[in-house]
């Protein structure tokens, strides 16, 4: 799943004709790591953001866009559903879509139900 920072990096690379391996080399990380960041498999670091801003001399608008994408990305949760049944996957998706509309009482009820299954 592409994160906000992954979308930014991929779009920036494509718009500027950059290969992933070239960007990785220029900012001092491996291609595998940068690819994993783009694809949401690894969490980006603030250090990486700074290296990209400096290496590509991003203007203030692009630098702010990258930093905002970073902060949105580090607040995201990625869960692999490999090995889960269709029902389990659907439950996770429904929960993700509805979590912001649940009341505190509903959340506490769900926590009690799930904690009792341990």
Secondary structure, DSSP 4 states (H G I P E B T S, - for coil): ---HHHHHHHHHHHHTT--HHHHHHHHT--HHHHHHHHTTSS---HHHHHHHHHHTT--HHHHHHHHHHHHHHHT------TT--HHHHHHHHHHHHHGGG--HHHHHHHHHHHHTT-
